[in-house]
Amino acid sequence: MSASDFPISFEFFPPKTPEGQTKLQQVRQDLYALKPAFFSVTYGAGGTTQDGTLQQVQAILNDGFDAAPHFSCIGATRDSVRAQLHEFKAAGIRRMVALRGDLPSGHGTFGEFRYASELVEFIRQETGDHFHIEVGCYPEVHPQAKSPEADVQAYVTKVKAGASSAITQYFYNSDAYFRFVDEAYKHGADIPVVPGIMPIISSTQLMRFSDACGAEIPRWIRLRLQSFGDDTASIKAFGLDVVTDLCEQLKNGGAPSLHFYTMNQSAAVTALCKGLGS
Ligand code: FAD
């Protein structure tokens, strides 16, 4: 599968060590071969800085591929966001993933933006149509949402503030995605909603992330993973099977493209994309 038949995109996080940098250079080369529509690079998660994000984005742009920094507004001021937008423009960036972000361990202050919708609105006020703005959304409901209905409403507000398209939190139940898209469309939020796909490579890592972000691991998947113990080959083979099925359901059901959370590794997503493209 490649951008020429069904659009795909990939997410990286900025490596914190020189070894991680070197490894990611190779991973980037591996994934360029799949001709993705763009790459996105996370920001802030795990204490990473916007400098690390920008560095990766620029390296990808220099290699001739489109790249989007993630940009969160937690703790930011209007002036700091304005300065950052200026820097993005100067770097030739045309696309970004605009997010609220999370307070580190729940501490700190929100700053001048309470929600991502306010960030999106501000970016549009300051820069007009310069950026393609992606926003996050949550088919299985954001963990802090007051209710599922309130979460859809919050998403609709982000879309009306000027988002161009959305990428979902990962999930393993395609019904949650299709329902979310239907509901958002009913409320007039008709931008493309791209499923975020998390490959299953390690069960402990998956359980840890899912607890933190509120993504549900269905009981049957959790039990099967637990039954493999330390047998990583079986975990990967099972993961590839399950996630390939999920991607096929999404593609056949009308998802506009797929965004892969690579975890800075190429093998699993390459296998997934090749399986789907055949
Ligand atoms: P919002 O859209 O602002 O929503 C946050 C919460 O507030 C939700 O519960 C929502 O229901 C509620 N809400 C929103 N508006 C209102 C309103 N007007 N009234 C009442 N409630 C409201 N985090 C990082 O730190 N770095 C990253 O790089 C990163 N990348 C991500 C990429 C994707 C595709 C996704 C889906 C998430 C990513 N995250 C990242 C995580 C994200 O920052 C967190 O999930 C965060 O808690 C919410 O961000 P948001 O932009 O979705 O916030």
py3Dmol code that shows the C-alpha trace and the ligand (Angstrom):
import py3Dmol

protein = """\
ATOM      1  CA  MET A   1       0.000   0.000   0.000  1.00  0.00           C
ATOM      2  CA  SER A   2       1.272   3.510  -0.721  1.00  0.00           C
ATOM      3  CA  ALA A   3      -0.009   7.030  -1.235  1.00  0.00           C
ATOM      4  CA  SER A   4      -0.645   6.117  -4.864  1.00  0.00           C
ATOM      5  CA  ASP A   5      -3.511   3.736  -3.997  1.00  0.00           C
ATOM      6  CA  PHE A   6      -4.657   4.395  -0.420  1.00  0.00           C
ATOM      7  CA  PRO A   7      -3.202   7.308   1.563  1.00  0.00           C
ATOM      8  CA  ILE A   8      -1.186   6.504   4.668  1.00  0.00           C
ATOM      9  CA  SER A   9       0.822   8.608   7.098  1.00  0.00           C
ATOM     10  CA  PHE A  10       3.233   7.900   9.947  1.00  0.00           C
ATOM     11  CA  GLU A  11       3.926   9.335  13.393  1.00  0.00           C
ATOM     12  CA  PHE A  12       7.332   9.552  15.095  1.00  0.00           C
ATOM     13  CA  PHE A  13       8.452  10.928  18.435  1.00  0.00           C
ATOM     14  CA  PRO A  14      11.677  12.967  18.701  1.00  0.00           C
ATOM     15  CA  PRO A  15      14.464  10.651  19.938  1.00  0.00           C
ATOM     16  CA  LYS A  16      16.198  11.701  23.149  1.00  0.00           C
ATOM     17  CA  THR A  17      19.572   9.999  22.533  1.00  0.00           C
ATOM     18  CA  PRO A  18      22.156  10.023  19.705  1.00  0.00           C
ATOM     19  CA  GLU A  19      21.497   6.273  19.218  1.00  0.00           C
ATOM     20  CA  GLY A  20      17.790   6.987  18.880  1.00  0.00           C
ATOM     21  CA  GLN A  21      18.544   9.689  16.285  1.00  0.00           C
ATOM     22  CA  THR A  22      20.665   7.329  14.209  1.00  0.00           C
ATOM     23  CA  LYS A  23      18.077   4.594  14.404  1.00  0.00           C
ATOM     24  CA  LEU A  24      15.287   6.943  13.354  1.00  0.00           C
ATOM     25  CA  GLN A  25      17.251   8.036  10.275  1.00  0.00           C
ATOM     26  CA  GLN A  26      17.144   4.429   9.066  1.00  0.00           C
ATOM     27  CA  VAL A  27      13.478   4.033  10.028  1.00  0.00           C
ATOM     28  CA  ARG A  28      12.653   7.165   8.008  1.00  0.00           C
ATOM     29  CA  GLN A  29      14.424   5.746   4.962  1.00  0.00           C
ATOM     30  CA  ASP A  30      12.523   2.443   5.330  1.00  0.00           C
ATOM     31  CA  LEU A  31       9.183   4.255   5.532  1.00  0.00           C
ATOM     32  CA  TYR A  32       9.879   6.679   2.647  1.00  0.00           C
ATOM     33  CA  ALA A  33       9.689   3.592   0.431  1.00  0.00           C
ATOM     34  CA  LEU A  34       5.970   3.320   1.313  1.00  0.00           C
ATOM     35  CA  LYS A  35       5.357   6.841  -0.075  1.00  0.00           C
ATOM     36  CA  PRO A  36       3.267   8.228   2.802  1.00  0.00           C
ATOM     37  CA  ALA A  37       1.231  11.399   2.336  1.00  0.00           C
ATOM     38  CA  PHE A  38       3.015  12.930   5.351  1.00  0.00           C
ATOM     39  CA  PHE A  39       4.795  12.248   8.627  1.00  0.00           C
ATOM     40  CA  SER A  40       3.874  13.796  11.964  1.00  0.00           C
ATOM     41  CA  VAL A  41       6.223  14.289  14.910  1.00  0.00           C
ATOM     42  CA  THR A  42       4.943  14.413  18.492  1.00  0.00           C
ATOM     43  CA  TYR A  43       5.680  17.144  20.989  1.00  0.00           C
ATOM     44  CA  GLY A  44       5.816  17.308  24.742  1.00  0.00           C
ATOM     45  CA  ALA A  45       4.885  13.695  25.427  1.00  0.00           C
ATOM     46  CA  GLY A  46       7.471  12.309  27.864  1.00  0.00           C
ATOM     47  CA  GLY A  47       9.123  15.726  28.272  1.00  0.00           C
ATOM     48  CA  THR A  48      10.297  16.142  24.668  1.00  0.00           C
ATOM     49  CA  THR A  49      10.842  19.691  23.461  1.00  0.00           C
ATOM     50  CA  GLN A  50       9.506  21.576  20.465  1.00  0.00           C
ATOM     51  CA  ASP A  51      13.154  21.875  19.288  1.00  0.00           C
ATOM     52  CA  GLY A  52      13.399  18.086  18.935  1.00  0.00           C
ATOM     53  CA  THR A  53      10.086  18.069  17.088  1.00  0.00           C
ATOM     54  CA  LEU A  54      11.158  20.831  14.707  1.00  0.00           C
ATOM     55  CA  GLN A  55      14.507  19.160  14.044  1.00  0.00           C
ATOM     56  CA  GLN A  56      12.795  15.942  12.903  1.00  0.00           C
ATOM     57  CA  VAL A  57      10.179  17.811  10.864  1.00  0.00           C
ATOM     58  CA  GLN A  58      12.896  19.748   9.071  1.00  0.00           C
ATOM     59  CA  ALA A  59      14.914  16.607   8.338  1.00  0.00           C
ATOM     60  CA  ILE A  60      11.827  15.030   6.746  1.00  0.00           C
ATOM     61  CA  LEU A  61      10.992  18.172   4.746  1.00  0.00           C
ATOM     62  CA  ASN A  62      14.623  18.287   3.539  1.00  0.00           C
ATOM     63  CA  ASP A  63      14.227  14.700   2.334  1.00  0.00           C
ATOM     64  CA  GLY A  64      11.309  15.835   0.145  1.00  0.00           C
ATOM     65  CA  PHE A  65       8.360  14.513   2.221  1.00  0.00           C
ATOM     66  CA  ASP A  66       5.601  16.504   3.905  1.00  0.00           C
ATOM     67  CA  ALA A  67       5.836  16.701   7.693  1.00  0.00           C
ATOM     68  CA  ALA A  68       3.672  18.103  10.475  1.00  0.00           C
ATOM     69  CA  PRO A  69       4.794  19.074  13.979  1.00  0.00           C
ATOM     70  CA  HIS A  70       2.386  18.276  16.799  1.00  0.00           C
ATOM     71  CA  PHE A  71       1.787  21.456  18.744  1.00  0.00           C
ATOM     72  CA  SER A  72       0.128  21.580  22.144  1.00  0.00           C
ATOM     73  CA  CYS A  73      -1.095  24.741  23.856  1.00  0.00           C
ATOM     74  CA  ILE A  74      -1.043  23.605  27.474  1.00  0.00           C
ATOM     75  CA  GLY A  75       0.718  26.282  29.570  1.00  0.00           C
ATOM     76  CA  ALA A  76       1.145  28.528  26.498  1.00  0.00           C
ATOM     77  CA  THR A  77       0.371  32.214  26.088  1.00  0.00           C
ATOM     78  CA  ARG A  78      -0.975  33.942  22.985  1.00  0.00           C
ATOM     79  CA  ASP A  79       2.443  35.535  22.482  1.00  0.00           C
ATOM     80  CA  SER A  80       4.325  32.228  22.746  1.00  0.00           C
ATOM     81  CA  VAL A  81       1.952  30.558  20.280  1.00  0.00           C
ATOM     82  CA  ARG A  82       2.255  33.505  17.885  1.00  0.00           C
ATOM     83  CA  ALA A  83       6.076  33.210  18.016  1.00  0.00           C
ATOM     84  CA  GLN A  84       5.894  29.468  17.392  1.00  0.00           C
ATOM     85  CA  LEU A  85       3.579  29.918  14.409  1.00  0.00           C
ATOM     86  CA  HIS A  86       6.072  32.390  12.990  1.00  0.00           C
ATOM     87  CA  GLU A  87       8.863  29.841  13.404  1.00  0.00           C
ATOM     88  CA  PHE A  88       6.808  27.131  11.685  1.00  0.00           C
ATOM     89  CA  LYS A  89       6.083  29.426   8.748  1.00  0.00           C
ATOM     90  CA  ALA A  90       9.745  30.406   8.438  1.00  0.00           C
ATOM     91  CA  ALA A  91      10.666  26.705   8.370  1.00  0.00           C
ATOM     92  CA  GLY A  92       8.354  26.097   5.397  1.00  0.00           C
ATOM     93  CA  ILE A  93       5.795  24.097   7.436  1.00  0.00           C
ATOM     94  CA  ARG A  94       2.256  23.960   5.990  1.00  0.00           C
ATOM     95  CA  ARG A  95       0.638  21.334   8.195  1.00  0.00           C
ATOM     96  CA  MET A  96       0.398  20.738  11.948  1.00  0.00           C
ATOM     97  CA  VAL A  97      -1.415  18.617  14.528  1.00  0.00           C
ATOM     98  CA  ALA A  98      -2.965  21.096  16.998  1.00  0.00           C
ATOM     99  CA  LEU A  99      -3.649  19.736  20.484  1.00  0.00           C
ATOM    100  CA  ARG A 100      -4.359  20.823  24.006  1.00  0.00           C
ATOM    101  CA  GLY A 101      -1.833  18.424  25.539  1.00  0.00           C
ATOM    102  CA  ASP A 102      -1.826  17.250  29.152  1.00  0.00           C
ATOM    103  CA  LEU A 103      -0.527  18.793  32.354  1.00  0.00           C
ATOM    104  CA  PRO A 104       2.549  16.818  33.483  1.00  0.00           C
ATOM    105  CA  SER A 105       1.202  14.371  36.121  1.00  0.00           C
ATOM    106  CA  GLY A 106      -1.824  16.627  36.474  1.00  0.00           C
ATOM    107  CA  HIS A 107       0.242  19.550  37.881  1.00  0.00           C
ATOM    108  CA  GLY A 108       0.869  23.021  36.487  1.00  0.00           C
ATOM    109  CA  THR A 109      -1.464  25.545  34.885  1.00  0.00           C
ATOM    110  CA  PHE A 110      -3.373  25.572  31.645  1.00  0.00           C
ATOM    111  CA  GLY A 111      -2.096  28.941  30.395  1.00  0.00           C
ATOM    112  CA  GLU A 112      -4.143  31.158  28.080  1.00  0.00           C
ATOM    113  CA  PHE A 113      -5.784  28.310  26.114  1.00  0.00           C
ATOM    114  CA  ARG A 114      -8.255  26.022  27.878  1.00  0.00           C
ATOM    115  CA  TYR A 115      -9.084  23.691  24.986  1.00  0.00           C
ATOM    116  CA  ALA A 116      -7.647  22.740  21.596  1.00  0.00           C
ATOM    117  CA  SER A 117     -10.609  24.489  19.913  1.00  0.00           C
ATOM    118  CA  GLU A 118      -9.267  27.809  21.251  1.00  0.00           C
ATOM    119  CA  LEU A 119      -5.843  27.019  19.792  1.00  0.00           C
ATOM    120  CA  VAL A 120      -7.344  26.167  16.388  1.00  0.00           C
ATOM    121  CA  GLU A 121      -9.364  29.384  16.414  1.00  0.00           C
ATOM    122  CA  PHE A 122      -6.258  31.418  17.290  1.00  0.00           C
ATOM    123  CA  ILE A 123      -4.134  29.757  14.559  1.00  0.00           C
ATOM    124  CA  ARG A 124      -6.800  30.609  11.977  1.00  0.00           C
ATOM    125  CA  GLN A 125      -7.027  34.213  13.241  1.00  0.00           C
ATOM    126  CA  GLU A 126      -3.258  34.637  13.073  1.00  0.00           C
ATOM    127  CA  THR A 127      -2.367  32.715   9.917  1.00  0.00           C
ATOM    128  CA  GLY A 128      -5.560  32.355   7.871  1.00  0.00           C
ATOM    129  CA  ASP A 129      -5.438  29.329   5.574  1.00  0.00           C
ATOM    130  CA  HIS A 130      -1.657  28.865   5.698  1.00  0.00           C
ATOM    131  CA  PHE A 131      -1.762  25.630   7.699  1.00  0.00           C
ATOM    132  CA  HIS A 132      -3.608  22.377   7.189  1.00  0.00           C
ATOM    133  CA  ILE A 133      -4.696  21.846  10.807  1.00  0.00           C
ATOM    134  CA  GLU A 134      -5.168  18.292  12.085  1.00  0.00           C
ATOM    135  CA  VAL A 135      -6.870  17.787  15.448  1.00  0.00           C
ATOM    136  CA  GLY A 136      -7.162  14.765  17.729  1.00  0.00           C
ATOM    137  CA  CYS A 137     -10.400  12.861  18.377  1.00  0.00           C
ATOM    138  CA  TYR A 138     -11.472   9.925  20.518  1.00  0.00           C
ATOM    139  CA  PRO A 139     -13.846   7.233  19.200  1.00  0.00           C
ATOM    140  CA  GLU A 140     -13.755   5.569  22.654  1.00  0.00           C
ATOM    141  CA  VAL A 141     -14.261   8.951  24.422  1.00  0.00           C
ATOM    142  CA  HIS A 142     -11.499  11.166  25.855  1.00  0.00           C
ATOM    143  CA  PRO A 143     -10.754  10.124  29.479  1.00  0.00           C
ATOM    144  CA  GLN A 144     -11.568  13.587  30.881  1.00  0.00           C
ATOM    145  CA  ALA A 145     -14.800  14.114  28.922  1.00  0.00           C
ATOM    146  CA  LYS A 146     -17.925  14.781  31.013  1.00  0.00           C
ATOM    147  CA  SER A 147     -19.916  12.413  28.771  1.00  0.00           C
ATOM    148  CA  PRO A 148     -19.674  10.838  25.285  1.00  0.00           C
ATOM    149  CA  GLU A 149     -22.090  13.502  23.979  1.00  0.00           C
ATOM    150  CA  ALA A 150     -19.985  16.321  25.481  1.00  0.00           C
ATOM    151  CA  ASP A 151     -16.866  14.851  23.871  1.00  0.00           C
ATOM    152  CA  VAL A 152     -18.474  14.759  20.407  1.00  0.00           C
ATOM    153  CA  GLN A 153     -19.660  18.326  20.978  1.00  0.00           C
ATOM    154  CA  ALA A 154     -16.105  19.373  21.940  1.00  0.00           C
ATOM    155  CA  TYR A 155     -14.858  17.793  18.707  1.00  0.00           C
ATOM    156  CA  VAL A 156     -17.539  19.581  16.671  1.00  0.00           C
ATOM    157  CA  THR A 157     -16.444  22.882  18.249  1.00  0.00           C
ATOM    158  CA  LYS A 158     -12.838  22.177  17.147  1.00  0.00           C
ATOM    159  CA  VAL A 159     -13.991  21.468  13.612  1.00  0.00           C
ATOM    160  CA  LYS A 160     -16.079  24.652  13.501  1.00  0.00           C
ATOM    161  CA  ALA A 161     -13.063  26.610  14.812  1.00  0.00           C
ATOM    162  CA  GLY A 162     -11.244  25.691  11.602  1.00  0.00           C
ATOM    163  CA  ALA A 163      -9.741  22.170  11.743  1.00  0.00           C
ATOM    164  CA  SER A 164      -9.008  20.661   8.317  1.00  0.00           C
ATOM    165  CA  SER A 165      -8.985  16.980   9.300  1.00  0.00           C
ATOM    166  CA  ALA A 166      -8.735  14.766  12.373  1.00  0.00           C
ATOM    167  CA  ILE A 167      -6.659  11.819  13.560  1.00  0.00           C
ATOM    168  CA  THR A 168      -8.134   9.466  16.140  1.00  0.00           C
ATOM    169  CA  GLN A 169      -6.671   8.027  19.284  1.00  0.00           C
ATOM    170  CA  TYR A 170      -5.976   4.360  18.567  1.00  0.00           C
ATOM    171  CA  PHE A 171      -8.635   1.712  19.116  1.00  0.00           C
ATOM    172  CA  TYR A 172      -9.169  -1.971  18.291  1.00  0.00           C
ATOM    173  CA  ASN A 173     -12.927  -1.841  17.771  1.00  0.00           C
ATOM    174  CA  SER A 174     -13.897  -0.422  14.381  1.00  0.00           C
ATOM    175  CA  ASP A 175     -17.553   0.092  15.468  1.00  0.00           C
ATOM    176  CA  ALA A 176     -16.401   2.831  17.844  1.00  0.00           C
ATOM    177  CA  TYR A 177     -14.794   4.644  14.904  1.00  0.00           C
ATOM    178  CA  PHE A 178     -17.758   4.326  12.524  1.00  0.00           C
ATOM    179  CA  ARG A 179     -20.192   5.454  15.210  1.00  0.00           C
ATOM    180  CA  PHE A 180     -18.058   8.452  16.118  1.00  0.00           C
ATOM    181  CA  VAL A 181     -17.788   9.530  12.467  1.00  0.00           C
ATOM    182  CA  ASP A 182     -21.563   9.133  11.949  1.00  0.00           C
ATOM    183  CA  GLU A 183     -22.343  11.190  15.019  1.00  0.00           C
ATOM    184  CA  ALA A 184     -19.848  13.927  14.145  1.00  0.00           C
ATOM    185  CA  TYR A 185     -21.282  14.148  10.607  1.00  0.00           C
ATOM    186  CA  LYS A 186     -24.797  14.433  12.020  1.00  0.00           C
ATOM    187  CA  HIS A 187     -23.608  17.493  13.951  1.00  0.00           C
ATOM    188  CA  GLY A 188     -22.195  19.038  10.789  1.00  0.00           C
ATOM    189  CA  ALA A 189     -18.519  18.145  11.424  1.00  0.00           C
ATOM    190  CA  ASP A 190     -17.783  16.635   8.024  1.00  0.00           C
ATOM    191  CA  ILE A 191     -13.973  16.830   7.774  1.00  0.00           C
ATOM    192  CA  PRO A 192     -12.017  13.600   7.129  1.00  0.00           C
ATOM    193  CA  VAL A 193     -11.492  11.509  10.280  1.00  0.00           C
ATOM    194  CA  VAL A 194      -8.372   9.368   9.909  1.00  0.00           C
ATOM    195  CA  PRO A 195      -8.053   6.312  12.165  1.00  0.00           C
ATOM    196  CA  GLY A 196      -4.851   6.269  14.232  1.00  0.00           C
ATOM    197  CA  ILE A 197      -3.462   2.738  14.124  1.00  0.00           C
ATOM    198  CA  MET A 198      -1.248   1.336  16.874  1.00  0.00           C
ATOM    199  CA  PRO A 199       0.595  -1.831  15.810  1.00  0.00           C
ATOM    200  CA  ILE A 200       0.832  -4.508  18.495  1.00  0.00           C
ATOM    201  CA  ILE A 201       4.528  -5.146  19.078  1.00  0.00           C
ATOM    202  CA  SER A 202       4.808  -5.599  22.839  1.00  0.00           C
ATOM    203  CA  SER A 203       2.023  -6.416  25.270  1.00  0.00           C
ATOM    204  CA  THR A 204       3.452  -4.586  28.304  1.00  0.00           C
ATOM    205  CA  GLN A 205       4.005  -1.392  26.294  1.00  0.00           C
ATOM    206  CA  LEU A 206       0.508  -1.576  24.832  1.00  0.00           C
ATOM    207  CA  MET A 207      -1.133  -2.071  28.259  1.00  0.00           C
ATOM    208  CA  ARG A 208       0.849   0.867  29.700  1.00  0.00           C
ATOM    209  CA  PHE A 209      -0.081   3.280  26.888  1.00  0.00           C
ATOM    210  CA  SER A 210      -3.691   2.186  26.834  1.00  0.00           C
ATOM    211  CA  ASP A 211      -4.135   2.730  30.569  1.00  0.00           C
ATOM    212  CA  ALA A 212      -2.717   6.234  30.183  1.00  0.00           C
ATOM    213  CA  CYS A 213      -4.754   7.351  27.171  1.00  0.00           C
ATOM    214  CA  GLY A 214      -8.025   5.516  27.787  1.00  0.00           C
ATOM    215  CA  ALA A 215      -7.858   3.250  24.699  1.00  0.00           C
ATOM    216  CA  GLU A 216      -9.612  -0.039  25.336  1.00  0.00           C
ATOM    217  CA  ILE A 217      -7.873  -3.346  24.711  1.00  0.00           C
ATOM    218  CA  PRO A 218     -10.697  -5.846  24.169  1.00  0.00           C
ATOM    219  CA  ARG A 219     -10.660  -8.690  26.696  1.00  0.00           C
ATOM    220  CA  TRP A 220     -10.011 -11.365  24.065  1.00  0.00           C
ATOM    221  CA  ILE A 221      -6.935  -9.493  22.779  1.00  0.00           C
ATOM    222  CA  ARG A 222      -5.622  -8.885  26.304  1.00  0.00           C
ATOM    223  CA  LEU A 223      -6.039 -12.535  27.288  1.00  0.00           C
ATOM    224  CA  ARG A 224      -4.406 -13.818  24.111  1.00  0.00           C
ATOM    225  CA  LEU A 225      -1.458 -11.442  24.610  1.00  0.00           C
ATOM    226  CA  GLN A 226      -1.083 -12.526  28.244  1.00  0.00           C
ATOM    227  CA  SER A 227      -1.092 -16.172  27.184  1.00  0.00           C
ATOM    228  CA  PHE A 228       1.975 -15.579  24.972  1.00  0.00           C
ATOM    229  CA  GLY A 229       4.104 -14.504  27.979  1.00  0.00           C
ATOM    230  CA  ASP A 230       7.576 -13.491  26.732  1.00  0.00           C
ATOM    231  CA  ASP A 231       7.131 -15.136  23.329  1.00  0.00           C
ATOM    232  CA  THR A 232       7.602 -11.947  21.276  1.00  0.00           C
ATOM    233  CA  ALA A 233       7.406 -13.736  17.932  1.00  0.00           C
ATOM    234  CA  SER A 234       3.895 -14.986  18.756  1.00  0.00           C
ATOM    235  CA  ILE A 235       2.862 -11.545  20.084  1.00  0.00           C
ATOM    236  CA  LYS A 236       4.020  -9.891  16.851  1.00  0.00           C
ATOM    237  CA  ALA A 237       2.383 -12.494  14.592  1.00  0.00           C
ATOM    238  CA  PHE A 238      -0.914 -12.244  16.488  1.00  0.00           C
ATOM    239  CA  GLY A 239      -0.671  -8.425  16.530  1.00  0.00           C
ATOM    240  CA  LEU A 240      -0.096  -8.290  12.787  1.00  0.00           C
ATOM    241  CA  ASP A 241      -3.098 -10.516  12.160  1.00  0.00           C
ATOM    242  CA  VAL A 242      -5.449  -8.526  14.433  1.00  0.00           C
ATOM    243  CA  VAL A 243      -4.335  -5.079  13.261  1.00  0.00           C
ATOM    244  CA  THR A 244      -4.382  -6.066   9.562  1.00  0.00           C
ATOM    245  CA  ASP A 245      -8.016  -7.142  10.017  1.00  0.00           C
ATOM    246  CA  LEU A 246      -8.809  -3.845  11.729  1.00  0.00           C
ATOM    247  CA  CYS A 247      -7.174  -1.819   8.921  1.00  0.00           C
ATOM    248  CA  GLU A 248      -9.105  -3.788   6.297  1.00  0.00           C
ATOM    249  CA  GLN A 249     -12.414  -3.179   8.086  1.00  0.00           C
ATOM    250  CA  LEU A 250     -11.640   0.537   8.281  1.00  0.00           C
ATOM    251  CA  LYS A 251     -10.513   0.816   4.676  1.00  0.00           C
ATOM    252  CA  ASN A 252     -13.486  -1.176   3.362  1.00  0.00           C
ATOM    253  CA  GLY A 253     -15.870   0.815   5.576  1.00  0.00           C
ATOM    254  CA  GLY A 254     -14.807   4.133   4.047  1.00  0.00           C
ATOM    255  CA  ALA A 255     -11.971   5.490   6.231  1.00  0.00           C
ATOM    256  CA  PRO A 256     -10.261   8.181   4.129  1.00  0.00           C
ATOM    257  CA  SER A 257      -6.709   7.048   5.030  1.00  0.00           C
ATOM    258  CA  LEU A 258      -4.764   5.505   7.927  1.00  0.00           C
ATOM    259  CA  HIS A 259      -2.257   7.144  10.290  1.00  0.00           C
ATOM    260  CA  PHE A 260       0.221   4.727  11.893  1.00  0.00           C
ATOM    261  CA  TYR A 261       1.770   5.258  15.333  1.00  0.00           C
ATOM    262  CA  THR A 262       5.169   3.822  14.426  1.00  0.00           C
ATOM    263  CA  MET A 263       6.839   4.053  17.872  1.00  0.00           C
ATOM    264  CA  ASN A 264       9.937   4.885  15.784  1.00  0.00           C
ATOM    265  CA  GLN A 265      10.066   1.359  14.375  1.00  0.00           C
ATOM    266  CA  SER A 266       9.538   0.368  10.762  1.00  0.00           C
ATOM    267  CA  ALA A 267       9.121  -3.426  10.727  1.00  0.00           C
ATOM    268  CA  ALA A 268       5.583  -3.716  12.103  1.00  0.00           C
ATOM    269  CA  VAL A 269       4.060  -0.870  10.079  1.00  0.00           C
ATOM    270  CA  THR A 270       5.831  -2.008   6.900  1.00  0.00           C
ATOM    271  CA  ALA A 271       4.366  -5.494   7.340  1.00  0.00           C
ATOM    272  CA  LEU A 272       0.925  -3.994   7.984  1.00  0.00           C
ATOM    273  CA  CYS A 273       1.034  -1.706   4.932  1.00  0.00           C
ATOM    274  CA  LYS A 274       2.359  -4.430   2.654  1.00  0.00           C
ATOM    275  CA  GLY A 275      -0.345  -6.817   3.870  1.00  0.00           C
ATOM    276  CA  LEU A 276      -3.014  -4.267   3.076  1.00  0.00           C
ATOM    277  CA  GLY A 277      -1.655  -3.253  -0.292  1.00  0.00           C
ATOM    278  CA  SER A 278      -1.633  -6.721  -1.810  1.00  0.00           C
TER     279      SER A 278
END
"""
ligand_1 = """\
53
FAD
P -9.328 18.987 23.626
O -9.959 18.855 22.294
O -9.153 20.347 24.150
O -10.122 18.058 24.616
C -9.621 17.838 25.933
C -10.770 17.472 26.867
O -11.566 18.628 27.097
C -11.732 16.417 26.322
O -12.171 15.640 27.413
C -12.892 17.230 25.762
O -14.104 16.498 25.776
C -12.920 18.400 26.719
N -13.402 19.646 26.099
C -12.934 20.205 24.962
N -13.586 21.373 24.729
C -14.458 21.546 25.748
C -15.388 22.571 26.093
N -15.556 23.652 25.334
N -16.106 22.419 27.247
C -15.925 21.316 28.021
N -15.066 20.315 27.755
C -14.336 20.435 26.621
N -0.183 14.769 23.565
C 1.039 15.350 23.655
O 1.422 15.800 24.732
N 1.868 15.435 22.565
C 1.532 14.971 21.355
O 2.304 15.071 20.396
C 0.233 14.359 21.208
N -0.186 13.885 20.014
C -1.448 13.391 19.889
C -1.907 12.994 18.626
C -3.201 12.491 18.453
C -3.670 12.082 17.077
C -4.064 12.376 19.583
C -5.446 11.826 19.413
C -3.624 12.758 20.843
C -2.321 13.276 21.018
N -1.853 13.710 22.249
C -0.602 14.280 22.361
C -2.671 13.559 23.464
C -3.552 14.800 23.753
O -2.745 15.932 24.012
C -4.416 14.480 24.964
O -5.342 13.470 24.652
C -5.113 15.665 25.617
O -5.644 15.235 26.872
C -6.285 16.207 24.807
O -5.871 16.912 23.740
P -6.959 17.442 22.667
O -6.262 18.305 21.711
O -7.759 16.316 22.134
O -7.851 18.345 23.663
"""
view = py3Dmol.view(width=600, height=400)
view.addModel(protein, "pdb")
view.setStyle({"model": 0}, {"cartoon": {"style": "trace"}})
view.addModel(ligand_1, "xyz")
view.setStyle({"model": 1}, {"stick": {}})
view.zoomTo()
view.show()
